[in-house]
Amino acid sequence: MIYDLVITSLPGLDKAKPVPGPAFIKGYLEPLGYKVKVIDGNQLDTLENIHKEIAKYQFKWLGISVFSFLQKDDALKLAEPYDNVVFGGSGVDKNWPRKHFIRGEEHALKAFMEGNLDFPGINGKEPTQMEDIEHLPPPDYSDVVHKHNYTRAVISGSRGCVRKCTFCDVMSIWPKYRWKTGKKIADDLHHVSEQTGLKKINFSDSLINGSMKHFRDLCHELAKRPKKINWDAQFIVRDKKTFTQQDFDNLANSGCVGLDMGIESGSERVRDHMKKKFSNDDIEYFITNIGERNIRMKFLLICGYPTETEEDFEETLNLLRKYKKYAHNIFVSHHIMITFQNTPLDFEHRDLFNSEFGYHWKNENSDFKIRFNRFMKVLKLGQELGYQFQHHALDKVKQYQQDLDKLNKHNNIAVQS
């Protein structure tokens, strides 16, 4: 068989779940008559192994799914032997160095497959959003799900975000927030669970409760179905007036087992600058109600936001101390502040990080060493208090330490010269 598209992911992502992008593409293109083969390159560990898997198939186009800008070098290296390559994914930027790349959504890939290279989103042209995502088919994991020991799969119920957090570039990718109805999301969730045999589903949405109306519809729809499927998602703390006790009960009855909460900082002053739009009282209301219903939480925290002082950081440590009661059911996922292009910080507050993108920016509040020390303090205190940390937290320690050593070596050489 000659495939219209063989599409592979790249190494470096969570191995407990299949990379969703290629499965979304397969689910979209095959009903349109295209033959698509998905390679789960994330599980193959090396580019050499991915090449060997690619060699098993004949194809018109090789798709390389670039989830993060951190995968850029691997993507370009993997593509070197091939002329018929198309790149896509959130890690692809408008200045991508090889031709045939797509920024945007499925309709751009459809146009590319039809030979319409003038379509928005193709080869550097500004992308447009799809107005209708309600009728998008669910992802198709049939090529990969039985080859690896997965514990969960991924679906999407919305695109974009209702917040404009200063450190995030989602608004530059999806300016308009769109969602599917509760019934459609519930149907997709059950379909993917039945297709894969997996009993847990992750949502890739920036916020599962971006629209409270559709969130309530989803919880109601899932709660009334006799078969319960466990799910987790990213969730925003809102003003406590927007969430009733019935909302929390419906959430618990819907099959929800986990919520990733972008708290980011224990300091209201820092969160106000981030435009997070919730108070410490709101945090207490949500953590208490979710914790009492035994739903797992994950605290997403940033160490060293550009306005964060030592006093602000101490409030983050106090936040961990305050909710020790629920620590046994809370994961902490923290990282050092990275400055990105195409974010509100980039557009409005470059002076706060001296226009330097990445990890190594510095200002009067912190430098990379200070931020690394804060990262380690969160890890140490969190472990002492009984919070849980996933394996990649230790990977980050190793990565950050290596980065700090390189930075110190570079600075020493500069001083000596």
Buried (B, 14 or more C-beta within 10 A) or exposed (E): EEBBBBBBBBBBBEBEBBBBBBBBBBBBBBEEEBBBBBBBBBBBEEBEBBBEBBEEEEBEBBBBBBBEBEBBEBBBEBBEEEEEBBBBBBBBBEEBEBEBBBBBBBBBBBBBBEEEEEBBBBBEBEBEBBEEBEEBBBBBBBBBBEEEEBEBBBBBBBBBBBBEBBBBBBBBBBEEBBBBBBBBBBBBBBBBBEBBEBBBBBBBBBBBBBBEEBBBBBBBBBBEEEEBBBBBBBBBBBEBEEBEEEBBBBBBBBBBBBBBBBBBBBBBBBBBBBEBBBBBEBBBBBBBBBBEEEBBBBBBBBBBBBBBBEEBBBBBBBBBEBBBEBBEBBBBBBBBBBBBEBBBBBEEBBEBBEEEBEBBBBBEBBBBEBBBBBBBBBBEBBBEBBBBBBEEBEEBBEEBEEBBEEBEEEEEEEEEE
